[in-house]
C-alpha cells in the first residue's frame, strides 16, 4: 500500500548521496530515483564557438 500525497504535504524521504564534488552532492537518489545536479556553468560537449 503506497501513501497518497496531496499538494503541500510534507514528508521525510530517504535520500542517498551517490557522488560528492567539492563538498557539494552532485548525484543523489531519492526513493529509488536518481537526480543529478546540473551546474549552469558546466560544459556539455560539442563545438565551442
Secondary structure, 3 states (H helix, E strand, C coil): CCCCCCCCCCCCCCEEEEEEECCEEEEEEECCEEEECCCCCCCCCCCCC
